[in-house]
Amino acid sequence: DKQFYWEGDTKSIHFFGSNTGKHGKSLLITEGELDAASASQMTSFGMVVSVPNGAQSAAKFVKSHLQWVEEFEKVYICFDGDEAGKLATEETMN
């Protein structure tokens, strides 16, 4: 049974991987930190990041950081292929 909780101020949380300095024209947003790390090593994308809380809060998190996301010419969303990931992709794109 997984149980996670936050300690401290959660308002200052940003995308995992956003501090890599690989800022380019394209942004790839993944659902998990390991997904972002793997994709970053496999591709030549300018920036590969993940949302901090998985699919369930992805749309809300991206919306709260929309100004930063809109700095990129192209944004790719690459969430898991399960039902939660598909729903999160739709919500985030909207």
N, CA, C and O atoms as a DFTB+ gen file, in Angstrom:
376 C
 N C O
     1  1       0.849      -1.184       0.000
     2  2       0.000       0.000       0.000
     3  2       0.891       1.242       0.000
     4  3       1.593       1.511       0.975
     5  1       0.857       1.988      -1.088
     6  2       1.670       3.199      -1.196
     7  2       0.969       4.362      -0.522
     8  3      -0.219       4.594      -0.749
     9  1       1.689       5.082       0.294
    10  2       1.171       6.294       0.903
    11  2       2.260       7.347       0.827
    12  3       3.367       7.147       1.326
    13  1       1.938       8.477       0.195
    14  2       2.897       9.556       0.042
    15  2       2.345      10.806       0.696
    16  3       1.131      11.000       0.749
    17  1       3.220      11.643       1.186
    18  2       2.802      12.907       1.770
    19  2       3.903      13.928       1.566
    20  3       5.067      13.578       1.370
    21  1       3.522      15.190       1.614
    22  2       4.469      16.296       1.449
    23  2       4.889      16.838       2.792
    24  3       4.130      16.810       3.761
    25  1       6.111      17.331       2.836
    26  2       6.577      18.105       3.972
    27  2       7.054      19.439       3.430
    28  3       7.772      19.482       2.431
    29  1       6.670      20.508       4.066
    30  2       7.120      21.829       3.635
    31  2       6.156      22.478       2.654
    32  3       5.023      22.028       2.483
    33  1       6.620      23.529       2.021
    34  2       5.823      24.332       1.104
    35  2       5.765      23.675      -0.270
    36  3       6.801      23.490      -0.909
    37  1       4.575      23.322      -0.731
    38  2       4.422      22.679      -2.035
    39  2       4.196      23.687      -3.158
    40  3       4.145      23.296      -4.325
    41  1       4.063      24.951      -2.841
    42  2       3.799      25.961      -3.863
    43  2       5.022      26.258      -4.724
    44  3       4.882      26.792      -5.824
    45  1       6.203      25.924      -4.249
    46  2       7.418      26.226      -4.998
    47  2       7.903      25.047      -5.852
    48  3       8.969      25.121      -6.463
    49  1       7.128      23.972      -5.895
    50  2       7.524      22.791      -6.663
    51  2       7.421      23.088      -8.151
    52  3       6.459      23.709      -8.603
    53  1       8.412      22.645      -8.908
    54  2       8.408      22.817     -10.359
    55  2       8.509      21.440     -10.997
    56  3       8.555      20.429     -10.296
    57  1       8.543      21.398     -12.308
    58  2       8.680      20.136     -13.017
    59  2      10.000      19.456     -12.663
    60  3      11.031      20.117     -12.545
    61  1       9.964      18.128     -12.492
    62  2      11.193      17.365     -12.304
    63  2      11.987      17.444     -13.600
    64  3      11.451      17.156     -14.670
    65  1      13.244      17.827     -13.521
    66  2      14.101      17.921     -14.690
    67  2      14.201      19.312     -15.277
    68  3      14.980      19.533     -16.204
    69  1      13.432      20.254     -14.758
    70  2      13.449      21.605     -15.325
    71  2      14.722      22.373     -14.995
    72  3      14.972      23.439     -15.557
    73  1      15.513      21.841     -14.098
    74  2      16.749      22.519     -13.701
    75  2      17.966      22.002     -14.470
    76  3      19.098      22.318     -14.103
    77  1      17.757      21.216     -15.527
    78  2      18.880      20.633     -16.262
    79  2      19.574      21.636     -17.168
    80  3      20.720      21.418     -17.561
    81  1      18.908      22.722     -17.503
    82  2      19.512      23.725     -18.360
    83  2      19.431      23.407     -19.838
    84  3      19.970      24.151     -20.658
    85  1      18.769      22.316     -20.197
    86  2      18.634      21.926     -21.595
    87  2      17.420      22.601     -22.225
    88  3      16.526      21.917     -22.723
    89  1      17.376      23.888     -22.210
    90  2      16.231      24.616     -22.744
    91  2      16.370      24.730     -24.251
    92  3      17.374      25.242     -24.747
    93  1      15.383      24.260     -24.973
    94  2      15.401      24.318     -26.431
    95  2      14.038      24.752     -26.943
    96  3      13.282      25.409     -26.228
    97  1      13.725      24.388     -28.171
    98  2      12.451      24.771     -28.772
    99  2      11.324      23.826     -28.395
   100  3      10.154      24.201     -28.466
   101  1      11.662      22.600     -27.991
   102  2      10.645      21.591     -27.699
   103  2      10.687      21.177     -26.235
   104  3      11.737      21.175     -25.594
   105  1       9.508      20.826     -25.729
   106  2       9.346      20.355     -24.353
   107  2       8.606      19.036     -24.390
   108  3       7.566      18.926     -25.038
   109  1       9.127      18.039     -23.707
   110  2       8.469      16.746     -23.561
   111  2       8.099      16.586     -22.095
   112  3       8.970      16.606     -21.226
   113  1       6.803      16.427     -21.818
   114  2       6.320      16.260     -20.451
   115  2       5.918      14.809     -20.256
   116  3       5.079      14.290     -20.993
   117  1       6.511      14.151     -19.265
   118  2       6.179      12.764     -18.959
   119  2       5.417      12.686     -17.638
   120  3       5.286      13.669     -16.908
   121  1       4.923      11.486     -17.363
   122  2       4.139      11.284     -16.145
   123  2       5.009      11.023     -14.917
   124  3       4.623      11.381     -13.805
   125  1       6.163      10.415     -15.100
   126  2       6.997      10.055     -13.959
   127  2       8.439      10.480     -14.125
   128  3       8.905      10.723     -15.239
   129  1       9.140      10.569     -13.010
   130  2      10.524      11.004     -13.007
   131  2      11.436      10.050     -13.767
   132  3      12.323      10.496     -14.496
   133  1      11.233       8.743     -13.610
   134  2      12.054       7.777     -14.343
   135  2      11.770       7.841     -15.834
   136  3      12.673       7.641     -16.647
   137  1      10.515       8.122     -16.204
   138  2      10.172       8.311     -17.617
   139  2      10.943       9.490     -18.190
   140  3      11.477       9.408     -19.296
   141  1      11.003      10.578     -17.445
   142  2      11.713      11.775     -17.905
   143  2      13.205      11.512     -18.029
   144  3      13.827      11.918     -19.010
   145  1      13.780      10.843     -17.053
   146  2      15.209      10.546     -17.097
   147  2      15.537       9.644     -18.279
   148  3      16.528       9.868     -18.973
   149  1      14.719       8.635     -18.510
   150  2      14.942       7.719     -19.636
   151  2      14.791       8.435     -20.966
   152  3      15.638       8.291     -21.848
   153  1      13.722       9.206     -21.119
   154  2      13.480       9.921     -22.371
   155  2      14.584      10.930     -22.645
   156  3      14.973      11.131     -23.795
   157  1      15.080      11.553     -21.613
   158  2      16.154      12.534     -21.771
   159  2      17.416      11.882     -22.321
   160  3      18.115      12.473     -23.144
   161  1      17.706      10.666     -21.869
   162  2      18.887       9.952     -22.348
   163  2      18.683       9.390     -23.753
   164  3      19.648       9.238     -24.503
   165  1      17.440       9.081     -24.115
   166  2      17.162       8.445     -25.405
   167  2      16.962       9.444     -26.537
   168  3      17.082       9.069     -27.703
   169  1      16.666      10.688     -26.235
   170  2      16.315      11.649     -27.269
   171  2      17.236      12.855     -27.230
   172  3      18.049      13.017     -26.320
   173  1      17.086      13.681     -28.227
   174  2      17.860      14.926     -28.267
   175  2      16.944      16.127     -28.035
   176  3      17.235      17.230     -28.497
   177  1      15.838      15.914     -27.320
   178  2      14.932      17.000     -26.986
   179  2      15.668      18.070     -26.199
   180  3      16.617      17.786     -25.468
   181  1      15.216      19.293     -26.361
   182  2      15.804      20.377     -25.596
   183  2      15.510      20.258     -24.120
   184  3      16.390      20.502     -23.295
   185  1      14.270      19.883     -23.761
   186  2      13.890      19.812     -22.351
   187  2      12.931      18.642     -22.164
   188  3      11.919      18.542     -22.857
   189  1      13.255      17.763     -21.225
   190  2      12.386      16.642     -20.862
   191  2      12.130      16.754     -19.372
   192  3      13.067      16.794     -18.576
   193  1      10.852      16.806     -18.994
   194  2      10.473      16.977     -17.589
   195  2       9.338      16.023     -17.246
   196  3       8.767      15.378     -18.126
   197  1       9.019      15.942     -15.968
   198  2       7.831      15.195     -15.548
   199  2       7.060      16.010     -14.520
   200  3       7.601      16.875     -13.833
   201  1       5.785      15.697     -14.448
   202  2       4.946      16.312     -13.430
   203  2       5.267      15.628     -12.104
   204  3       5.617      14.448     -12.101
   205  1       5.158      16.329     -10.983
   206  2       5.612      15.768      -9.709
   207  2       4.672      14.766      -9.044
   208  3       5.103      13.993      -8.190
   209  1       3.398      14.769      -9.422
   210  2       2.440      13.925      -8.706
   211  2       1.741      12.909      -9.584
   212  3       0.706      12.371      -9.189
   213  1       2.268      12.632     -10.753
   214  2       1.647      11.651     -11.620
   215  2       0.428      12.193     -12.351
   216  3       0.160      13.394     -12.350
   217  1      -0.296      11.286     -12.969
   218  2      -1.393      11.641     -13.869
   219  2      -2.545      12.379     -13.197
   220  3      -3.134      13.280     -13.794
   221  1      -2.867      12.009     -11.974
   222  2      -4.072      12.544     -11.333
   223  2      -4.085      14.053     -11.174
   224  3      -5.156      14.658     -11.127
   225  1      -2.924      14.669     -11.091
   226  2      -2.891      16.119     -10.914
   227  2      -2.131      16.831     -12.032
   228  3      -1.782      18.003     -11.897
   229  1      -1.874      16.128     -13.131
   230  2      -1.051      16.677     -14.211
   231  2      -1.642      17.943     -14.822
   232  3      -0.939      18.942     -14.972
   233  1      -2.918      17.912     -15.173
   234  2      -3.538      19.070     -15.841
   235  2      -3.482      20.308     -14.948
   236  3      -3.148      21.399     -15.412
   237  1      -3.803      20.140     -13.694
   238  2      -3.779      21.265     -12.752
   239  2      -2.355      21.802     -12.590
   240  3      -2.149      23.014     -12.533
   241  1      -1.377      20.901     -12.517
   242  2       0.004      21.325     -12.343
   243  2       0.507      22.073     -13.574
   244  3       1.137      23.123     -13.446
   245  1       0.234      21.541     -14.767
   246  2       0.671      22.197     -15.999
   247  2       0.017      23.568     -16.120
   248  3       0.666      24.538     -16.509
   249  1      -1.257      23.644     -15.788
   250  2      -1.960      24.935     -15.851
   251  2      -1.320      25.951     -14.909
   252  3      -1.220      27.131     -15.246
   253  1      -0.889      25.506     -13.742
   254  2      -0.280      26.434     -12.778
   255  2       1.110      26.889     -13.232
   256  3       1.638      27.867     -12.701
   257  1       1.709      26.195     -14.205
   258  2       3.016      26.558     -14.746
   259  2       2.928      26.873     -16.241
   260  3       3.914      26.748     -16.968
   261  1       1.749      27.278     -16.688
   262  2       1.496      27.479     -18.110
   263  2       2.404      28.528     -18.740
   264  3       2.812      28.370     -19.890
   265  1       2.723      29.574     -18.027
   266  2       3.592      30.615     -18.571
   267  2       4.947      30.020     -18.950
   268  3       5.479      30.336     -20.013
   269  1       5.506      29.174     -18.107
   270  2       6.788      28.525     -18.394
   271  2       6.647      27.568     -19.572
   272  3       7.503      27.550     -20.457
   273  1       5.575      26.769     -19.596
   274  2       5.350      25.798     -20.670
   275  2       5.232      26.509     -22.017
   276  3       5.734      26.016     -23.027
   277  1       4.573      27.660     -22.032
   278  2       4.358      28.384     -23.283
   279  2       5.614      29.055     -23.834
   280  3       5.566      29.643     -24.915
   281  1       6.726      28.982     -23.123
   282  2       7.999      29.485     -23.647
   283  2       8.528      28.597     -24.768
   284  3       9.406      29.016     -25.522
   285  1       8.009      27.385     -24.889
   286  2       8.462      26.428     -25.889
   287  2       7.591      26.504     -27.136
   288  3       6.392      26.772     -27.051
   289  1       8.209      26.264     -28.310
   290  2       7.464      26.276     -29.559
   291  2       6.569      25.052     -29.697
   292  3       5.452      25.147     -30.205
   293  1       7.063      23.900     -29.242
   294  2       6.312      22.651     -29.318
   295  2       6.327      21.986     -27.953
   296  3       7.352      21.953     -27.272
   297  1       5.171      21.457     -27.564
   298  2       5.055      20.740     -26.291
   299  2       4.465      19.367     -26.577
   300  3       3.413      19.249     -27.204
   301  1       5.149      18.340     -26.114
   302  2       4.705      16.964     -26.290
   303  2       4.340      16.395     -24.928
   304  3       5.076      16.562     -23.955
   305  1       3.205      15.725     -24.870
   306  2       2.768      15.089     -23.635
   307  2       2.891      13.589     -23.833
   308  3       2.315      13.028     -24.765
   309  1       3.631      12.955     -22.968
   310  2       3.906      11.528     -23.105
   311  2       3.632      10.829     -21.775
   312  3       4.549      10.461     -21.041
   313  1       2.339      10.658     -21.488
   314  2       1.938       9.989     -20.259
   315  2       1.746       8.496     -20.529
   316  3       1.788       8.060     -21.680
   317  1       1.539       7.726     -19.482
   318  2       1.357       6.281     -19.606
   319  2       0.124       5.963     -20.458
   320  3      -0.769       6.796     -20.616
   321  1       0.095       4.750     -21.001
   322  2      -1.011       4.331     -21.858
   323  2      -2.190       3.739     -21.110
   324  3      -3.128       3.248     -21.738
   325  1      -2.168       3.773     -19.779
   326  2      -3.310       3.270     -19.016
   327  2      -4.434       4.306     -19.010
   328  3      -4.273       5.411     -19.528
   329  1      -5.559       3.944     -18.426
   330  2      -6.722       4.835     -18.425
   331  2      -6.424       6.179     -17.772
   332  3      -6.835       7.222     -18.280
   333  1      -5.713       6.159     -16.651
   334  2      -5.365       7.412     -15.956
   335  2      -4.473       8.291     -16.828
   336  3      -4.653       9.508     -16.873
   337  1      -3.521       7.683     -17.514
   338  2      -2.627       8.439     -18.384
   339  2      -3.345       9.037     -19.580
   340  3      -3.076      10.174     -19.966
   341  1      -4.260       8.270     -20.169
   342  2      -5.027       8.773     -21.314
   343  2      -5.919       9.938     -20.902
   344  3      -6.002      10.944     -21.607
   345  1      -6.584       9.799     -19.761
   346  2      -7.439      10.869     -19.254
   347  2      -6.610      12.118     -18.937
   348  3      -7.015      13.230     -19.272
   349  1      -5.472      11.941     -18.303
   350  2      -4.603      13.059     -17.965
   351  2      -4.091      13.755     -19.222
   352  3      -3.964      14.979     -19.243
   353  1      -3.798      12.992     -20.263
   354  2      -3.346      13.586     -21.529
   355  2      -4.421      14.493     -22.101
   356  3      -4.135      15.624     -22.494
   357  1      -5.646      14.011     -22.150
   358  2      -6.769      14.812     -22.668
   359  2      -6.971      16.082     -21.837
   360  3      -7.098      17.176     -22.388
   361  1      -6.999      15.932     -20.530
   362  2      -7.217      17.076     -19.647
   363  2      -6.087      18.099     -19.770
   364  3      -6.332      19.305     -19.764
   365  1      -4.862      17.616     -19.880
   366  2      -3.713      18.504     -19.967
   367  2      -3.701      19.240     -21.297
   368  3      -3.374      20.426     -21.342
   369  1      -4.053      18.555     -22.382
   370  2      -4.096      19.206     -23.691
   371  2      -5.151      20.305     -23.724
   372  3      -4.957      21.337     -24.367
   373  1      -6.250      20.088     -23.042
   374  2      -7.309      21.112     -23.002
   375  2      -6.868      22.304     -22.198
   376  3      -7.623      23.265     -22.053
